[in-house]
């Protein structure tokens, strides 16, 4: 006679009993009554013809037969949970999470994200931006684009934009102060600063003046702001001279909203890096490939007078 197949409704119950070592604890975890859980275990023991638990005052321990069955229940429950998550993902629009800072999100990603959605209309991109975004990745993101040096990122990361800065300001501000012909004049004017930590990862005004061999002269009131978007807005509003980063101010330089008024300063080992997540869905791979293509297409950015340098 063939063996009777077990009713599989017991799997979740028995997995919880074996994991928690308590019928009462399993009942509480599953939202069931204690008699209901006891009934399921007794029915299993009847069908199999052997005890599965050793019941005691402080809980229940698995018998050798119970250990064998519990290993199978635990594996089956895990597989079923994984399959359920996969089925739920199939019923939803794919979502890709991109973690970055406000500057990259505002000036690089947002002007381009509509183009990605035209190519991949079925995929939603969730941009998670933070003023203090750093390279301490926590695995919650599918893709991260962050600023730092090569040593800060995993080996599979790819540099999108090399760090290169120019002093920039509005055309009107440049004309009023005679900038462009004599960069030394910048030291006598209000400067716009991006607030940072005591040991910033990016260039600051002191780096630019030192590299140019210039001294900071008497100046009007400088202005410090906590996001790069505010720095750029202040420069456009004639509030002073800002440092403009390649990849972030390319559009403003191209349409004349901002003009470069001094030589650039660059270092190859730092800039924006793309770090893929630990596990990548096909939509995440599509976004990564698209970002890399956009970065290659815009790799010649910068003031026209410096192209080819």
N, C-alpha and C positions, 0 to 999 in steps of 0.2 A: 504494500500500500504506500502511495506517495505521501511524503511529509506535508502537513498542513502549513500553508504560508502564514506568517505572522501578520496580524493587523498592524500597520505602521503608525497608527496614531499614538503609540506609546513612546516614540523616540524622544520627543522633547521632554516628556515627563521623566523618563528614566535617566536621560542625560543630566537633568537638573538634580535628581536625587543623588546620583553618583558623584557629581561635582561638588555638591554642598554637604553631602554626608548626612542628610536629614530629610525625612519626609515632610516635616513641618516647614523647614526652610524652603524646600522645593515648592510646596504649596503657596507659600507667601510670595516667592519670586515669580511664579506663573499666574498668580491671581486666582488660584483654585482653592477648594476646601481640602483640609487634611484627609478626610475620608475618601475624597475622589482620587487623590494621589495614591493612597494605600490600596484602593480598589484596582487601579491600573497595574501596580506592582504585583498584587496577588494574582491577577489574571495572567500576567506574563509568566509567573512561576508555575501556574496551572498548565499553561500551554506548553511550557518547556519541560515540565516534570522535574524541576530542581529548584532549590532555594537560590535566590539572587542577593538577598540581604541578610545580614546578621543584625537583628534589632536589639538595641540596648537603651538604657536610660538616657544616655547623652547623645543619641543619634543612631544612625544606621551605617554599617560598614559593608562593603561589597564582598561577597563570597568569590572564590576563584571563577565560578561560572559568571557571576555578576560582573567581574572585571572584564572578561572577554566580551560580554554583551555591551558593557558601557563604552569600551573602546570603539566598537562599531557604531554605537549611538552618537558618540561625540563626533566621529568623523562624518557620519551621515548628516547630522545637524549643521555642521560647518559647511559641507558641500551645498546643502539646501539653502542656507543663508546666502552663500556666495551666488548661487543661481538666481535667488530672488532679487538680489541687488542688480545683477546683470539684466534681468527682465525689466526691472523698474527703469533702468537707464535706457533700455530700448524704447520705452514708451514716452520718454521725455526728449526734448530738444537737447542735443549735446551742448555742454557748457564748458568753456575753457577759462581757467582763472589765471590772470596775469598780475603778478605782484611787482610793483615798481615804485619810484618816488614821484612826487608831484610834478617835478620838472619834465621828466621823460613822458609821463602820462599826458600832460597838458600840451607840450610843444612838439613831441614826436609822434606819440601814438594816436591821440585824438584826431589830428588832421588826416590820418591815414586809415582809421578803423573802418570808415564807411566803404573804402575800396576793398578791404578784406571781406566785408559782409556781402558785397556784390558778387565776389567770387565764391563765397561759402555762405549763402543765405540761410542754410539750415543750422548754423552754429552760432550760439550766443557767446560773446566775449565779455567776461566780467573783469574789469580793471580795478584792482585793489591798490590804491595809492596811499602813500604815507609820507609825511614830512621827514620822518626819521628812518626811512627805509635803509636797512643795512644788509650785509651779506650773511646774516645768521638765518639761513633758510630753515623752515620748520616742516617742510613736506606737505603743507596744506595747499600750495600752489602747483599749477601744472607747468607754468613758465615764470621765471623771474628775470627781470632786466634791472640790474643794479649797478651803481657806480663803485669803482674800486680798482685795485691792481690785480694783475694776473694771479698772484699768490693767494688772493682772497677767495677764489672760486674753484669749484671742482674741475678736474682735467678736461671734462667734456664741454666746458663752457666756451663760448665764442665771443670775441670782442666785436661789438657792433660799431662803436664810434671811438676813435682815439681822442684822448683829452687834448683839446686845442682851444685856446681862448683869445679873444680880442677885446680891447676896450671899445665899448659901443655907447652910442647915445642917439638922441633924436637928431634929424637933419637940422632943425632950427637951433638946437642947443649948440651943435657943432659950428654952425655959421656964426652965431653970436660971439663965441669964444675963440674963433680962429683955429679950431682943431683940425687935424688932418695933416697940416704942414709941419707942426711942431709938437710931437707927443709930449715933450717936457712940460707943456702947459697943463697937462692933465693933473699933475701934482698940486696945482693951485686951485683946483675946482672941487666941488662937492662930489664925493664918491658914494656909490651905492654898494652896500655889502650884503652878502648872504650870511646870516647867522649860522654858526657851526660849533662843533665841539672844540676843546682846546687843541686837539690834534686832527685837523680836518683832512679828509681824504682827497680833496680837490684843491686846485690853485686858489690863492687869495690875492688881494691887491699887493701885499708885501712881496709875494713871489714875483709878480710881474715887474714891480719897480726894481727889485734886485736884479732880475734877468736883463732889464734894459739899462742898468747902470744909472738909474735916475733916483733922485731923492724926492721925498714928499715934502712939498713946500707949504707955506701957510695957506689954509683953505677955508671955505665956508663950512657949514654944518654937514657932516656926513649923515647918511641914513642907513640903518641896519634893518633888514626885513627877514622874516623867518621862513619864507618860501620863495623859490626862484620865480614863480609867476608874479609875485609882488615886485621883485627886483626889476623884471622886464617892464612891467606896467609903469613903474616909477621912471625908468629911463625914457619910455615913450612919452611920458608926461612932463619932460624937460626938468626932472628933479636932480639930474646929475649924470655921471658916467658910470656904467656898469661893466662887469666882465661878462662877455657873451660866449657861451659854449657852443662849439661846433656840434651840429646835430639838433640843437635846441633853438638856435636863433637863425637858422638858415633861411626860413621863410620870411622873417622880418627883414633880413639883409637883402633878400631877393626883391621884395616889393618896396624897399626904400623906407620902411617904417623906422628902421634903425640903420645907422651907418657905422662902419669900423673907423676908429680915429687913432689907431696905433698899431704897431707890429704885433704879430701873434706870438704866443708862447705855447709849446707843446711838449708832451712826453708820451712815448709810445706804450709804456707798460700800464698806463691807467686809462680809464674811460668807462664807457657803458659796456657791460658784459651780459650776454644771454645765458642763463643757466637753466637747462631743462629739468623738470621734476623727475622723481625716482621712477615713476611708471607713467607712460605716455599713451593716451588714447590717440586714435587716428585724427580727430579734430585738433588735438594739441600739436601733433606733428605737422598738420597743415598750417597752423598758426606760426610755428617756429620757422618752417620753410618760407612762408610769406614774409615774416619779419627779416630774415636773412637776405631775401631778395631785395626788399626795400632798402636795407642798409647798404648793400652793394651798389644799388642804383644811385644812392645819395652820397657815396663815399668821396665825391669830389667837391663837397660843400665848402663854403667859406667865401670871403670877399673876393670878387673877381680879380682884383689887382694882385692877389696872392696865389692864384691858381697856377699850377705848374711849378711852384716853389717847393 
